[in-house]
Amino acid sequence: MYKVFYDSQCIYFDRFINRDRPEQVIKEIEYQTDEQFLEEFHEWMHAPDKADLLVLSDVDNKLRFRRFLGLFKEVKAAGGVVMNENREILFIRRLGHWDFPKGHLDPGEAAEAGALREVAEETAAGPLTILRPLPDTHHLYKEHHKIKIKHTRWFLMHCAGKPVLVPQRDEGISEAAWIGSGRLDEVLAATFRSVNEVLGPEISAFRNKRTD
């Protein structure tokens, strides 16, 4: 199932009504035409106390998901889930939320290069090595009264040693920290839903290895 996040809500895409879907999904929209869908979608976006949204379609999930993404301007970003030699995970704290370091890609910049650059700029961590790609995340946000969709490419990284971290304060980052298994629950409780739902399995794998 494909997912897009908006504020604290999740937008799910499915071909039929899945009775095993998460219980918090309440609002359902059938995607028939772009015009019809956008009208109902904007009503949902502006509704107070929004529930999660399930988008139903009779076409292939991947095709409908790509069609949905094409309705909005895409902003490309990349970031890293970084582990050091003590198997601690690198987090940043920005505007009251814990998150992984990430940022916009420069024009023509490869996602891998951008992810390494952003982690280094936001935390001063290094040297860094990319181990493998992680699942992408997509989230909608408003900028200058227009809806945009940020597509973030994520990579699992290794940082040699345990360097002193320096948060990039001019980007609103108040703290950069290595978080061990003892603090993971506390930090995850103060992070974004996309981190938990999309990257959460990677964090769980880290925790399991930590306790083996």
NORMO-V838289 format. One record per helix or strand of 2 or more residues. SS is the DSSP state (A for helix, B for strand). FROM is the first residue (numbers start at 1). TO is the last residue. Records with the same first field share a line. If there is no record, write none. Layout:
SS = FROM-TO, FROM-TO
This chain:
B = 2-6, 9-14, 25-30, 52-56, 73-83, 89-94, 97-99, 102-104, 128-143, 146-159, 173-179
A = 34-45, 61-69, 111-123, 169-171, 181-188, 193-198, 200-211
